[in-house]
Amino acid sequence: MLRQVLHAGLRTSFHALGRFVASHPVFFASAPVLLSILLGASFSRYRVEEDVESLLAPKHSLAKIEGNLVDSLFPVNRSKHALYSDLQTPGRYGRVIITTRKGSVLDPVHLDTILKLHKRIYQMQVTVPATGVNSFNYSFSYLCLPDDKNVCIIDDIIRAMEEIQSARTSNSSGPILRYPITQLADGRQAYIGHQLGGVQGWGPSGAVRGQGTGARGEGVRSARALQLTYYLQARGGLMDQVASQWEKAFCAELQHFAALHPKLGLFPSTSSSLRTDFQFSSVLAHQPLLASLGACGVLAVLCCSMRDCVRSKPWLGLLALLSITLSGLTAAGILNLTRATYNSTYLGIPFVMLGHGLFGSFEMLSSWRRTREDQHVKERVASVFEDVMLRFSGSTMLHLMTLGLAASPLTNMEAVRLFCRTAALAVTISYVYMLSFYSSCLVFTGYLETGYRHGCFCRRVPKPDRLDSKPAWYRCLMYTRYQDEAPTTNPPHGVAHSHSPTPNSTLTHTHAHPNAHPHVANNPAADEHAHVANSTLTHPHVHTHPTVIIDPNPQDSHLLLGCVRRCYGDWITNTYVKPFVVLLYLVYISFGLMGFLQVTQGSDPSALVAMDTATVLYTRAQQRYFSSYSPVIGFYIYESAPYWNASVQRDLLEYAKGFQRISWLEAYLNYLSDRNQSTSQPRENFTNTLRHSFLREPQFAHFADDIIFAERGQGEEPDVAASRIFLVAKTTENKREEMSVLLDTLRRLSLTSRVRFLIFNPSFVYLDRYAAAVSSPLRHSLLAVLFLLGLSSLAVVEPLVSVWLGLTLLSVQFGVLGFMTLWGVELDCMSVLCLISALGHSADCSGPLLCGFSSGRGDSRTRWVRVALERHGVPSLQTLICYGAALVPVGSVRSNLTHTLFRCLTLTAGCSALHTLAFLPTLLTFLPPSKSRGLPPDGEGQRQEVECVEMNDSTRVVDQITTV
């Protein structure tokens, strides 16, 4: 009873809203256009997001906290001897990987060329500002990070190469270059594993070892790649501007140098490369998006067209796209006014709006064609609102629920949160514009139809007697069926009327039985081949509605509607086809499960940038030549520890065992052993020797950057308050997965260790809890939808409809997730955004079909499946056709982000189409809900409908017909 009351109240409200919109079409058509123009003028405030790390990395993670602690203890400006390019990434830097087409980078000719390139970069100058009397020239020596001698800190491999060049010039034996840890001329050990790649080493007996298989400190025979890093200081606004200009000049210089030396391959990367290449996807997608809009517009026009030129409404297809475009422009204007920023993930928002808006427009057009043509336009529009808007509002609520919860603070991924917040705003505005702008356009086209004007050219169509004298092409172009023409087919059995009402006749319905249903349409025998007005819900209401109008010329119907009515509906419900559809669903589930078990997380930011860009080329070169070792991992002891204690020393040495390492503690203990001193000394002696003997040796002076001393009191030796050790792990091809496992292992160890330590690398901010941060918005949205469906089943939707819709959403999500994995798509923020939007898209397609099927009573399931396919399957099919055509141009964009978007949205459309047009129509023929539910057995108490029709013309009362 509560459900019936709510349905009656909502349908009454939408009926009144429809009449109000139809009474003021000019206002509702012009207001959205003016508002969009006003808000679209705010694009002068357009801003692009520059902090890509904040978008793609989990917002709240332990790695970010650890990174802040590390920066406070060991800031990059504090390092005065060496910098590790994989460990510390300051605000601005330039980096290049140099490879050889043939030979080794250590060959004399290549070595000299590389040192020449280093010298050119070192001497390169930029002018800021570019013009004016206040312009200054800035070189790298002014911008670089200086050491304790005020000399720029450069990579250790450069010093090693300079030593080799000097030895070759003086005809003396050069120093032996070892890998991954070598010893420089000043006696200092340096890790060059991240600076020298593709290394082949000498074995113990002179044999050549394979690439990356060298032991600690073995000699280098050849190397295929070299990586150089140039750190810059950005001490303020001006210096940051200078550093930005230097990075651009750095890339230009490398491009020019590569053209002069074709034997070398240069792959540059700067601090702004990731941001530039990530946003470059939006630039590449401009023309394909316009092509998508054009292709969608052409198919939308075809989907709205019929053979009957008066009842054909091609302009409504374009006006539906215009409504979606205006809503997108309004949403963008609101974002600009609120000073929001844009990023490339927003490329998916137009497709969310497109799928939802096209669904609403085609449903409204389908309902319009089921209304009586002799009604006034206002009444027809009110009937359309009453029939469609309840379902359309429900699907909009599902969209807003999924997107709204994913946009909440519960989401730990900033890119997902911003996308869902913006998409929710766009869907809301699109819904309002569909109620106002598109509905008013429907009113205007309704008046054209009432006046028998051409649906495309708006010219009045002559009557048949005047068309006979026209050429054949003109008769074909102006073909229509006037309402006063006699029917050419007999009405189906069970229809109460056998007359054709005149355009000015008025019909009034009176139901004699209190339980009689107001719609004859619920009898599928009368509706199997007929359009029925306002019959999607079965609850009575207080408005006067038209009777069933039978299409006297079914060949005039829409092409897709005719195919579904005559062919597809009978075929999909055929007894011999059902087993194959069930088998197809089992295959669908099997492949979905196969992909679901292979889901991998995509935490690499380079997988979301445009192809053939500096970031992608640099990442490929790094994975090819520098994948033998992990990035440098900082092992930070952030509290004072008894380093002089033998057990603590054993623990720290055990932790670092198995790693390539640069450890001040290990070097200091070896220093004490070489001097025949005990490694277990009192605190004062241990610290005194460390400060005044060990750190003053030239080969150990660089360890001063790794130790922080804290004063204890006057006359006492200071304590070691904090220190760090550098670790490098041997890795294989699955570098990121191994780093994630290593991170979890060392963190668990830190919880049980007596020494308080943490580990950090800049890449950890992308790895730390990435899987949970990415999957949680999808999980929350799915649970929210299921909760909403369960709650609405108590008062709004029939329980079985909620159950079926919930199972359909789960099945579609399961299939999309599995098949996208089989298609090579990883679970990253972009794919999760598509999965979240897939919830609303699948609800748009399958929800009306389920509601239409469940609303019927009596007769067979097969009949009602055919009726539901005819009424709601055709609009869903039209939406999917236009949506698929819009996706095709996006697949041609050379971007990893758009490829992920294209694959996920294509799978979403395909899985939704399978469920709406194949799986559900087949399963509903033998699974609940039952069509005989609510009817008495043996036909007792059959409901009778008494209909009194009074027909008037302009002169007299013709007759009063009563039928039972």
QUITA-V853470 format. One record per residue. N is the residue number from 1. NEAR is the number of other C-alpha atoms within 10 Angstrom. Layout:
n=N near=NEAR
n=N near=NEAR
This chain:
n=1 near=8
n=2 near=10
n=3 near=16
n=4 near=17
n=5 near=15
n=6 near=15
n=7 near=21
n=8 near=18
n=9 near=14
n=10 near=16
n=11 near=26
n=12 near=19
n=13 near=15
n=14 near=20
n=15 near=22
n=16 near=17
n=17 near=18
n=18 near=26
n=19 near=18
n=20 near=15
n=21 near=23
n=22 near=24
n=23 near=16
n=24 near=13
n=25 near=19
n=26 near=16
n=27 near=13
n=28 near=21
n=29 near=20
n=30 near=13
n=31 near=14
n=32 near=20
n=33 near=18
n=34 near=13
n=35 near=15
n=36 near=20
n=37 near=15
n=38 near=13
n=39 near=18
n=40 near=19
n=41 near=13
n=42 near=16
n=43 near=15
n=44 near=10
n=45 near=15
n=46 near=15
n=47 near=14
n=48 near=13
n=49 near=14
n=50 near=17
n=51 near=11
n=52 near=18
n=53 near=16
n=54 near=15
n=55 near=19
n=56 near=23
n=57 near=28
n=58 near=26
n=59 near=19
n=60 near=16
n=61 near=18
n=62 near=13
n=63 near=23
n=64 near=19
n=65 near=11
n=66 near=18
n=67 near=18
n=68 near=12
n=69 near=16
n=70 near=20
n=71 near=13
n=72 near=10
n=73 near=19
n=74 near=20
n=75 near=14
n=76 near=21
n=77 near=13
n=78 near=15
n=79 near=19
n=80 near=21
n=81 near=20
n=82 near=16
n=83 near=21
n=84 near=21
n=85 near=20
n=86 near=16
n=87 near=16
n=88 near=19
n=89 near=15
n=90 near=15
n=91 near=16
n=92 near=20
n=93 near=23
n=94 near=21
n=95 near=20
n=96 near=20
n=97 near=23
n=98 near=22
n=99 near=24
n=100 near=18
n=101 near=12
n=102 near=9
n=103 near=13
n=104 near=21
n=105 near=25
n=106 near=22
n=107 near=12
n=108 near=14
n=109 near=10
n=110 near=19
n=111 near=18
n=112 near=16
n=113 near=16
n=114 near=20
n=115 near=15
n=116 near=12
n=117 near=16
n=118 near=16
n=119 near=11
n=120 near=15
n=121 near=18
n=122 near=15
n=123 near=12
n=124 near=17
n=125 near=19
n=126 near=21
n=127 near=15
n=128 near=19
n=129 near=15
n=130 near=12
n=131 near=9
n=132 near=8
n=133 near=7
n=134 near=9
n=135 near=12
n=136 near=15
n=137 near=13
n=138 near=19
n=139 near=18
n=140 near=20
n=141 near=17
n=142 near=13
n=143 near=21
n=144 near=22
n=145 near=24
n=146 near=21
n=147 near=16
n=148 near=11
n=149 near=9
n=150 near=11
n=151 near=13
n=152 near=21
n=153 near=21
n=154 near=20
n=155 near=21
n=156 near=22
n=157 near=22
n=158 near=18
n=159 near=13
n=160 near=21
n=161 near=19
n=162 near=15
n=163 near=17
n=164 near=20
n=165 near=18
n=166 near=14
n=167 near=14
n=168 near=13
n=169 near=10
n=170 near=9
n=171 near=9
n=172 near=10
n=173 near=10
n=174 near=15
n=175 near=15
n=176 near=16
n=177 near=22
n=178 near=23
n=179 near=26
n=180 near=26
n=181 near=20
n=182 near=25
n=183 near=19
n=184 near=19
n=185 near=12
n=186 near=9
n=187 near=12
n=188 near=15
n=189 near=18
n=190 near=21
n=191 near=25
n=192 near=21
n=193 near=26
n=194 near=24
n=195 near=21
n=196 near=25
n=197 near=31
n=198 near=21
n=199 near=26
n=200 near=22
n=201 near=26
n=202 near=18
n=203 near=17
n=204 near=10
n=205 near=6
n=206 near=9
n=207 near=9
n=208 near=15
n=209 near=18
n=210 near=13
n=211 near=16
n=212 near=23
n=213 near=15
n=214 near=21
n=215 near=16
n=216 near=14
n=217 near=18
n=218 near=21
n=219 near=22
n=220 near=22
n=221 near=18
n=222 near=20
n=223 near=22
n=224 near=20
n=225 near=26
n=226 near=28
n=227 near=25
n=228 near=21
n=229 near=21
n=230 near=25
n=231 near=28
n=232 near=26
n=233 near=21
n=234 near=20
n=235 near=11
n=236 near=9
n=237 near=9
n=238 near=12
n=239 near=16
n=240 near=17
n=241 near=14
n=242 near=23
n=243 near=28
n=244 near=20
n=245 near=18
n=246 near=26
n=247 near=25
n=248 near=15
n=249 near=16
n=250 near=25
n=251 near=20
n=252 near=13
n=253 near=15
n=254 near=19
n=255 near=15
n=256 near=11
n=257 near=17
n=258 near=17
n=259 near=12
n=260 near=10
n=261 near=12
n=262 near=11
n=263 near=14
n=264 near=20
n=265 near=20
n=266 near=25
n=267 near=25
n=268 near=24
n=269 near=24
n=270 near=24
n=271 near=17
n=272 near=20
n=273 near=19
n=274 near=24
n=275 near=19
n=276 near=18
n=277 near=23
n=278 near=27
n=279 near=22
n=280 near=18
n=281 near=24
n=282 near=22
n=283 near=11
n=284 near=17
n=285 near=21
n=286 near=13
n=287 near=13
n=288 near=18
n=289 near=20
n=290 near=14
n=291 near=18
n=292 near=20
n=293 near=23
n=294 near=16
n=295 near=19
n=296 near=25
n=297 near=23
n=298 near=15
n=299 near=21
n=300 near=27
n=301 near=20
n=302 near=19
n=303 near=25
n=304 near=21
n=305 near=23
n=306 near=21
n=307 near=17
n=308 near=20
n=309 near=25
n=310 near=29
n=311 near=26
n=312 near=25
n=313 near=25
n=314 near=22
n=315 near=20
n=316 near=25
n=317 near=25
n=318 near=20
n=319 near=19
n=320 near=28
n=321 near=22
n=322 near=18
n=323 near=29
n=324 near=28
n=325 near=18
n=326 near=23
n=327 near=29
n=328 near=24
n=329 near=23
n=330 near=27
n=331 near=23
n=332 near=23
n=333 near=24
n=334 near=20
n=335 near=21
n=336 near=21
n=337 near=14
n=338 near=10
n=339 near=12
n=340 near=16
n=341 near=14
n=342 near=21
n=343 near=21
n=344 near=23
n=345 near=23
n=346 near=19
n=347 near=20
n=348 near=20
n=349 near=20
n=350 near=18
n=351 near=21
n=352 near=22
n=353 near=26
n=354 near=26
n=355 near=25
n=356 near=25
n=357 near=27
n=358 near=27
n=359 near=25
n=360 near=29
n=361 near=27
n=362 near=24
n=363 near=26
n=364 near=24
n=365 near=19
n=366 near=21
n=367 near=27
n=368 near=24
n=369 near=17
n=370 near=22
n=371 near=24
n=372 near=22
n=373 near=19
n=374 near=16
n=375 near=18
n=376 near=14
n=377 near=24
n=378 near=18
n=379 near=20
n=380 near=29
n=381 near=29
n=382 near=23
n=383 near=31
n=384 near=26
n=385 near=28
n=386 near=25
n=387 near=23
n=388 near=24
n=389 near=21
n=390 near=17
n=391 near=19
n=392 near=23
n=393 near=13
n=394 near=18
n=395 near=24
n=396 near=22
n=397 near=18
n=398 near=23
n=399 near=28
n=400 near=23
n=401 near=19
n=402 near=26
n=403 near=29
n=404 near=20
n=405 near=23
n=406 near=30
n=407 near=26
n=408 near=15
n=409 near=10
n=410 near=13
n=411 near=24
n=412 near=24
n=413 near=26
n=414 near=22
n=415 near=27
n=416 near=27
n=417 near=23
n=418 near=22
n=419 near=24
n=420 near=27
n=421 near=18
n=422 near=22
n=423 near=27
n=424 near=26
n=425 near=21
n=426 near=24
n=427 near=27
n=428 near=19
n=429 near=22
n=430 near=27
n=431 near=21
n=432 near=15
n=433 near=25
n=434 near=22
n=435 near=19
n=436 near=26
n=437 near=28
n=438 near=28
n=439 near=26
n=440 near=25
n=441 near=22
n=442 near=25
n=443 near=23
n=444 near=17
n=445 near=25
n=446 near=24
n=447 near=15
n=448 near=20
n=449 near=21
n=450 near=17
n=451 near=14
n=452 near=22
n=453 near=22
n=454 near=24
n=455 near=25
n=456 near=16
n=457 near=11
n=458 near=15
n=459 near=14
n=460 near=15
n=461 near=22
n=462 near=17
n=463 near=14
n=464 near=15
n=465 near=7
n=466 near=10
n=467 near=16
n=468 near=12
n=469 near=10
n=470 near=11
n=471 near=9
n=472 near=11
n=473 near=9
n=474 near=12
n=475 near=17
n=476 near=14
n=477 near=13
n=478 near=24
n=479 near=20
n=480 near=23
n=481 near=18
n=482 near=13
n=483 near=14
n=484 near=10
n=485 near=10
n=486 near=11
n=487 near=15
n=488 near=10
n=489 near=11
n=490 near=10
n=491 near=19
n=492 near=15
n=493 near=9
n=494 near=12
n=495 near=17
n=496 near=17
n=497 near=15
n=498 near=11
n=499 near=9
n=500 near=14
n=501 near=18
n=502 near=13
n=503 near=15
n=504 near=13
n=505 near=13
n=506 near=15
n=507 near=16
n=508 near=13
n=509 near=15
n=510 near=13
n=511 near=15
n=512 near=13
n=513 near=11
n=514 near=9
n=515 near=12
n=516 near=15
n=517 near=17
n=518 near=23
n=519 near=21
n=520 near=20
n=521 near=25
n=522 near=22
n=523 near=17
n=524 near=22
n=525 near=17
n=526 near=20
n=527 near=23
n=528 near=18
n=529 near=19
n=530 near=22
n=531 near=25
n=532 near=26
n=533 near=24
n=534 near=24
n=535 near=21
n=536 near=26
n=537 near=23
n=538 near=20
n=539 near=18
n=540 near=16
n=541 near=16
n=542 near=10
n=543 near=11
n=544 near=13
n=545 near=20
n=546 near=23
n=547 near=23
n=548 near=23
n=549 near=21
n=550 near=24
n=551 near=19
n=552 near=17
n=553 near=11
n=554 near=16
n=555 near=12
n=556 near=18
n=557 near=20
n=558 near=20
n=559 near=15
n=560 near=18
n=561 near=20
n=562 near=17
n=563 near=14
n=564 near=21
n=565 near=22
n=566 near=15
n=567 near=11
n=568 near=18
n=569 near=22
n=570 near=15
n=571 near=14
n=572 near=21
n=573 near=22
n=574 near=13
n=575 near=12
n=576 near=10
n=577 near=12
n=578 near=20
n=579 near=12
n=580 near=12
n=581 near=20
n=582 near=15
n=583 near=11
n=584 near=15
n=585 near=16
n=586 near=12
n=587 near=12
n=588 near=19
n=589 near=17
n=590 near=14
n=591 near=15
n=592 near=23
n=593 near=16
n=594 near=15
n=595 near=22
n=596 near=19
n=597 near=10
n=598 near=12
n=599 near=18
n=600 near=16
n=601 near=18
n=602 near=22
n=603 near=25
n=604 near=15
n=605 near=19
n=606 near=21
n=607 near=20
n=608 near=27
n=609 near=27
n=610 near=27
n=611 near=20
n=612 near=13
n=613 near=20
n=614 near=20
n=615 near=26
n=616 near=23
n=617 near=18
n=618 near=20
n=619 near=17
n=620 near=14
n=621 near=20
n=622 near=18
n=623 near=15
n=624 near=14
n=625 near=23
n=626 near=24
n=627 near=21
n=628 near=23
n=629 near=20
n=630 near=21
n=631 near=24
n=632 near=25
n=633 near=24
n=634 near=22
n=635 near=20
n=636 near=22
n=637 near=20
n=638 near=19
n=639 near=12
n=640 near=16
n=641 near=17
n=642 near=14
n=643 near=22
n=644 near=19
n=645 near=15
n=646 near=13
n=647 near=12
n=648 near=16
n=649 near=18
n=650 near=11
n=651 near=14
n=652 near=17
n=653 near=14
n=654 near=10
n=655 near=16
n=656 near=19
n=657 near=11
n=658 near=12
n=659 near=14
n=660 near=22
n=661 near=22
n=662 near=21
n=663 near=18
n=664 near=23
n=665 near=19
n=666 near=16
n=667 near=15
n=668 near=19
n=669 near=18
n=670 near=14
n=671 near=17
n=672 near=18
n=673 near=12
n=674 near=10
n=675 near=9
n=676 near=9
n=677 near=12
n=678 near=13
n=679 near=18
n=680 near=16
n=681 near=14
n=682 near=12
n=683 near=16
n=684 near=14
n=685 near=13
n=686 near=20
n=687 near=20
n=688 near=15
n=689 near=14
n=690 near=20
n=691 near=15
n=692 near=10
n=693 near=12
n=694 near=21
n=695 near=17
n=696 near=15
n=697 near=12
n=698 near=11
n=699 near=16
n=700 near=19
n=701 near=14
n=702 near=18
n=703 near=25
n=704 near=19
n=705 near=19
n=706 near=18
n=707 near=18
n=708 near=17
n=709 near=16
n=710 near=13
n=711 near=12
n=712 near=10
n=713 near=8
n=714 near=7
n=715 near=7
n=716 near=10
n=717 near=18
n=718 near=18
n=719 near=20
n=720 near=21
n=721 near=16
n=722 near=20
n=723 near=25
n=724 near=25
n=725 near=22
n=726 near=21
n=727 near=22
n=728 near=21
n=729 near=19
n=730 near=16
n=731 near=18
n=732 near=14
n=733 near=11
n=734 near=10
n=735 near=16
n=736 near=18
n=737 near=16
n=738 near=16
n=739 near=19
n=740 near=17
n=741 near=12
n=742 near=13
n=743 near=21
n=744 near=14
n=745 near=11
n=746 near=15
n=747 near=15
n=748 near=11
n=749 near=14
n=750 near=16
n=751 near=12
n=752 near=9
n=753 near=14
n=754 near=11
n=755 near=18
n=756 near=15
n=757 near=19
n=758 near=22
n=759 near=22
n=760 near=21
n=761 near=20
n=762 near=18
n=763 near=20
n=764 near=24
n=765 near=25
n=766 near=23
n=767 near=23
n=768 near=21
n=769 near=19
n=770 near=26
n=771 near=18
n=772 near=15
n=773 near=23
n=774 near=28
n=775 near=18
n=776 near=18
n=777 near=29
n=778 near=25
n=779 near=14
n=780 near=16
n=781 near=25
n=782 near=23
n=783 near=14
n=784 near=18
n=785 near=23
n=786 near=19
n=787 near=13
n=788 near=16
n=789 near=21
n=790 near=17
n=791 near=14
n=792 near=16
n=793 near=17
n=794 near=13
n=795 near=16
n=796 near=18
n=797 near=19
n=798 near=18
n=799 near=17
n=800 near=15
n=801 near=23
n=802 near=23
n=803 near=15
n=804 near=19
n=805 near=23
n=806 near=22
n=807 near=13
n=808 near=22
n=809 near=25
n=810 near=16
n=811 near=19
n=812 near=29
n=813 near=24
n=814 near=19
n=815 near=25
n=816 near=29
n=817 near=26
n=818 near=25
n=819 near=25
n=820 near=24
n=821 near=21
n=822 near=17
n=823 near=13
n=824 near=13
n=825 near=24
n=826 near=21
n=827 near=23
n=828 near=23
n=829 near=29
n=830 near=26
n=831 near=24
n=832 near=21
n=833 near=27
n=834 near=25
n=835 near=26
n=836 near=23
n=837 near=26
n=838 near=27
n=839 near=27
n=840 near=25
n=841 near=29
n=842 near=26
n=843 near=24
n=844 near=28
n=845 near=27
n=846 near=24
n=847 near=26
n=848 near=28
n=849 near=28
n=850 near=24
n=851 near=22
n=852 near=23
n=853 near=27
n=854 near=24
n=855 near=19
n=856 near=28
n=857 near=19
n=858 near=16
n=859 near=15
n=860 near=14
n=861 near=24
n=862 near=22
n=863 near=22
n=864 near=28
n=865 near=29
n=866 near=27
n=867 near=27
n=868 near=24
n=869 near=26
n=870 near=27
n=871 near=26
n=872 near=27
n=873 near=28
n=874 near=25
n=875 near=27
n=876 near=27
n=877 near=22
n=878 near=21
n=879 near=29
n=880 near=22
n=881 near=17
n=882 near=24
n=883 near=27
n=884 near=20
n=885 near=20
n=886 near=24
n=887 near=24
n=888 near=17
n=889 near=19
n=890 near=25
n=891 near=18
n=892 near=14
n=893 near=22
n=894 near=17
n=895 near=25
n=896 near=20
n=897 near=25
n=898 near=26
n=899 near=18
n=900 near=24
n=901 near=25
n=902 near=23
n=903 near=21
n=904 near=26
n=905 near=26
n=906 near=20
n=907 near=24
n=908 near=25
n=909 near=23
n=910 near=17
n=911 near=22
n=912 near=31
n=913 near=22
n=914 near=18
n=915 near=21
n=916 near=27
n=917 near=21
n=918 near=18
n=919 near=20
n=920 near=19
n=921 near=28
n=922 near=24
n=923 near=16
n=924 near=20
n=925 near=19
n=926 near=12
n=927 near=10
n=928 near=13
n=929 near=20
n=930 near=17
n=931 near=19
n=932 near=14
n=933 near=11
n=934 near=9
n=935 near=14
n=936 near=10
n=937 near=10
n=938 near=7
n=939 near=8
n=940 near=8
n=941 near=9
n=942 near=12
n=943 near=13
n=944 near=14
n=945 near=19
n=946 near=16
n=947 near=18
n=948 near=17
n=949 near=18
n=950 near=16
n=951 near=18
n=952 near=17
n=953 near=13
n=954 near=7
n=955 near=6
n=956 near=8
n=957 near=10
n=958 near=10
n=959 near=10
n=960 near=10
n=961 near=11
n=962 near=12
n=963 near=10
n=964 near=10
